[in-house]
């Protein structure tokens, strides 16, 4: 029996802008090294040229990947090493282009950091949030559900589409109950809301966050604080929604007022409720699935944008 091996080929790319070429290469050729590892090819940099050597299919993919990233770099995007992995998946799936995904800028932060989707599911999620008043983002940790929702909220506030941002979570996690934690109510609640503060502080400087919170332009509170309110002109995010009860979810969804947008995020594999309590997020998927104006967006391990081991951990726990 004989094996047919993919032929080894060599291809060359020439770049006319030295500065853009340096960005493409990355610090100490880090981007090029990443592409070599992803495709198991060799890339030699010579002057303003890249010479790709390896199996013809992988070289062709590498050439396509590099040309696409050079194009978005020329339009102001600064890629990270992780972006090339996402870019390769986008090219392979052929439903979107790298330009479609990475140039769909959601928010430019005070530190000039550009926040944009990094996968097709993230792109669809952002598009759904723009189009619908109520959107559910459901999937494992590290897929950008909360982070992208907060970025979209900040962008909406900056563009004066809403007057305030409301971030909320159920105060149920890892078996701990509020009554058993030390301190007053604020000190008890702070640990539950810290992930939302972390996302905000990644997009706005701490002084701006503090000022907006003092003015109640940004409000961060446990879901129990939503009862009895009608939330108009607001971008509302419910995080860790898998830990809401059925009654909490219904209460929250009926808070939405005029000119408001609501995003609910959660991971149905990480429910910390008592066994006797039904997750409001799981129930909502069943009850609301046929309402056209409510969109459900799903994420999986391929959308993880944290450390590379997070994806492997999620796959292992499956």
C-alpha positions in Angstrom: 0.0 0.0 0.0 1.4 3.4 -1.0 0.8 6.7 0.7 0.2 9.9 -1.4 1.9 12.8 0.5 1.1 16.4 -0.1 3.9 17.9 -2.2 6.3 20.4 -0.6 6.1 23.8 -2.2 7.5 27.3 -1.8 5.7 30.5 -2.3 6.7 34.2 -1.8 4.9 37.3 -0.6 6.3 40.8 -1.2 5.1 43.8 0.9 5.4 47.4 -0.2 5.0 49.1 3.2 7.8 48.5 5.6 6.0 49.8 8.7 3.0 47.6 8.1 5.3 44.6 7.4 6.9 45.1 10.8 3.5 45.0 12.5 2.6 41.9 10.5 5.8 40.2 11.7 5.2 41.1 15.4 7.8 41.6 18.1 10.8 39.3 17.5 8.8 37.6 14.6 6.2 36.4 17.2 3.3 36.5 14.7 5.3 34.7 12.0 6.3 32.0 14.5 2.7 31.6 15.5 1.6 31.0 11.9 4.5 28.5 11.4 3.2 26.5 14.5 -0.4 26.7 13.4 0.2 25.3 9.9 3.5 23.4 10.5 5.3 25.3 7.7 8.5 27.3 7.6 8.4 31.1 6.9 11.6 32.9 6.2 11.7 36.7 6.3 14.0 38.4 3.9 13.9 42.2 3.5 10.3 43.0 2.7 9.5 39.4 1.6 8.2 36.3 3.3 9.1 32.9 1.8 6.7 30.1 2.8 7.8 26.4 2.6 5.8 23.3 3.3 2.9 21.1 2.1 1.1 23.0 -0.7 -2.3 23.1 1.1 -0.8 24.6 4.3 1.4 27.1 2.3 -1.7 28.2 0.4 -3.6 28.7 3.7 -0.6 30.5 5.2 -0.4 32.9 2.3 -4.2 33.6 2.5 -3.9 34.2 6.2 -1.0 36.6 5.9 -2.5 38.6 3.1 -5.8 39.0 5.0 -4.0 40.2 8.1 -1.8 42.6 6.1 -5.0 44.0 4.7 -6.6 44.7 8.1 -3.4 46.0 9.5 -3.4 48.6 6.7 -6.8 49.7 7.9 -5.6 50.2 11.5 -6.0 46.9 13.2 -3.2 45.7 15.4 -3.4 41.8 15.7 -2.4 39.8 18.7 -0.8 36.3 18.4 -4.1 34.7 19.3 -5.9 36.5 16.5 -4.0 34.4 13.9 -5.5 31.2 15.3 -9.0 32.8 15.1 -8.2 34.0 11.6 -7.2 30.6 10.4 -10.6 29.2 11.6 -12.5 32.0 9.9 -10.7 31.3 6.6 -11.3 27.5 6.9 -15.0 27.9 7.6 -15.4 30.2 4.5 -18.7 31.8 5.8 -17.1 35.2 6.7 -13.9 37.0 5.9 -11.3 38.1 8.4 -12.1 41.7 7.4 -15.8 41.1 8.3 -14.9 39.9 11.7 -11.9 41.8 12.9 -12.9 45.2 11.5 -16.3 45.1 13.1 -15.1 47.4 15.8 -17.4 47.5 18.9 -15.5 49.9 21.1 -12.2 51.9 21.1 -11.2 52.3 24.8 -9.4 55.2 26.5 -6.2 53.2 26.1 -6.8 53.1 22.4 -7.4 49.4 22.6 -9.7 48.1 19.9 -12.4 45.6 21.0 -13.8 43.5 18.2 -15.2 40.0 17.7 -12.7 37.2 17.4 -14.8 34.4 16.0 -17.8 33.9 13.8 -20.1 33.2 16.8 -18.9 36.4 18.4 -19.6 38.4 15.2 -23.2 36.9 15.1 -23.6 37.7 18.8 -22.7 41.4 18.2 -24.9 41.6 15.2 -27.8 40.2 17.2 -27.3 42.7 20.0 -27.3 45.5 17.4 -30.5 44.2 15.9 -32.6 43.0 18.8 -33.7 44.4 22.2 -33.3 41.2 24.1 -30.4 38.8 23.4 -29.2 35.7 25.2 -25.5 34.7 25.0 -25.1 31.1 26.2 -21.8 29.1 26.3 -18.7 28.2 28.3 -16.3 30.4 30.2 -13.9 32.6 28.2 -16.0 32.9 25.1 -16.5 36.7 25.4 -20.2 36.7 26.3 -20.0 39.2 29.1 -17.0 41.1 27.8 -18.5 41.9 24.4 -21.8 42.8 26.0 -20.1 45.3 28.3 -18.1 46.7 25.3 -21.3 47.1 23.3 -22.9 48.8 26.3 -20.0 51.3 26.7 -20.1 52.0 23.0 -23.9 52.7 23.2 -23.3 55.0 26.1 -20.5 56.9 24.3 -22.7 57.3 21.3 -25.6 58.5 23.5 -27.9 55.7 22.4 -28.7 55.0 26.0 -28.5 57.2 29.2 -27.2 54.5 31.5 -25.6 51.0 31.8 -27.0 48.6 34.4 -24.9 45.5 35.2 -26.4 42.8 37.4 -25.8 39.2 38.6 -27.4 36.8 40.9 -25.5 36.6 44.2 -25.2 32.8 44.2 -21.8 31.2 43.5 -19.6 28.3 44.5 -21.9 27.2 47.4 -21.4 30.4 49.4 -24.4 32.4 50.7 -24.4 36.1 51.4 -25.3 35.6 55.0 -22.1 33.6 55.7 -19.7 36.1 54.1 -18.1 38.8 56.4 -18.8 42.5 56.2 -21.8 44.7 55.5 -24.1 44.4 52.5 -21.8 46.2 50.1 -18.8 44.1 51.2 -20.8 40.9 50.8 -22.0 41.9 47.3 -18.6 43.1 45.9 -17.1 39.7 45.2 -20.1 38.7 43.1 -19.9 41.9 41.0 -16.1 42.1 40.6 -16.0 40.4 37.1 -18.3 43.1 35.8 -16.0 45.8 37.3 -13.0 44.0 35.7 -14.6 44.2 32.2 -15.4 47.9 32.7 -12.0 48.8 33.9 -10.5 47.1 30.8 -12.4 49.6 28.7 -12.5 52.8 30.7 -9.9 54.3 33.1 -10.7 53.8 36.8 -11.4 57.5 37.3 -14.1 57.5 34.6 -15.7 54.3 36.0 -15.8 55.8 39.5 -17.3 59.1 38.2 -20.0 57.3 36.1 -20.9 55.1 39.1 -21.1 58.1 41.4 -23.5 59.8 38.9 -25.4 56.5 38.6 -24.8 56.5 34.8 -23.3 53.0 35.5 -25.1 50.9 38.0 -23.8 47.5 39.3 -26.0 45.6 41.6 -27.3 42.1 42.5 -30.5 41.0 40.6 -32.6 41.4 43.8 -32.2 45.2 43.4 -34.0 45.1 40.1 -37.4 44.2 41.6 -40.2 46.8 41.2 -38.2 49.0 38.7 -38.9 49.9 35.0 -35.6 50.5 33.2 -35.9 53.0 30.4 -33.1 54.4 28.1 -30.7 51.7 29.5 -28.4 49.0 28.3 -28.9 46.2 30.8 -26.7 43.1 31.2 -27.6 40.1 33.4 -24.5 38.0 33.9 -24.2 34.4 35.2 -27.9 34.0 34.4 -27.7 30.2 34.9 -27.9 31.0 38.6 -31.2 32.8 38.4 -34.3 31.1 39.6 -37.4 30.9 37.3 -39.1 33.8 39.2 -35.9 35.9 39.1 -35.6 35.5 35.4 -39.2 36.5 34.8 -38.9 39.5 37.1 -35.7 40.6 35.3 -37.0 40.3 31.8 -40.1 42.3 32.7 -38.0 45.2 33.9 -37.1 46.4 30.4 -38.6 49.7 29.4 -38.7 52.1 26.4 -35.5 52.5 24.4 -33.7 49.8 26.4 -31.6 46.9 25.3 -31.1 43.7 27.4 -28.3 41.1 27.2 -28.5 37.9 29.3 -25.3 35.8 29.5 -24.7 32.4 31.1 -23.2 28.9 31.1 -25.7 26.1 31.7 -22.9 23.8 32.7 -22.0 25.9 35.7 -25.2 26.1 37.7 -24.7 26.7 41.5 -28.3 26.7 42.5 -29.7 24.2 45.0 -30.8 21.0 43.2 -34.4 21.7 44.0 -34.3 25.0 42.1 -34.7 25.2 38.4 -32.4 27.5 36.4 -34.2 30.5 35.0 -31.8 30.5 32.0 -32.6 26.9 31.0 -36.3 27.6 31.4 -36.2 30.8 29.4 -34.6 28.9 26.4 -37.7 26.7 26.3 -40.3 29.4 27.0 -39.0 32.2 24.8 -37.6 30.3 21.9 -40.5 31.1 19.5 -40.5 34.9 20.1 -39.0 36.4 17.0 -37.6 39.6 18.6 -35.6 37.6 21.2 -32.4 36.1 19.9 -30.4 33.2 21.4 -26.7 33.0 20.5 -24.6 30.0 21.3 -20.9 29.7 21.9 -18.6 26.7 22.2 -15.0 25.9 23.1 -13.8 27.2 19.7 -14.9 30.7 20.7 -12.6 30.7 23.8 -10.3 33.7 23.8 -8.6 33.1 27.1 -5.4 31.1 27.7 -5.1 28.2 25.2 -5.6 25.7 28.0 -9.1 26.9 28.8 -10.4 25.3 25.5 -8.7 22.0 26.4 -10.2 22.1 29.9 -13.7 22.7 28.5 -13.2 19.8 26.1 -12.0 17.5 28.9 -14.9 18.2 31.1 -17.4 17.4 28.3 
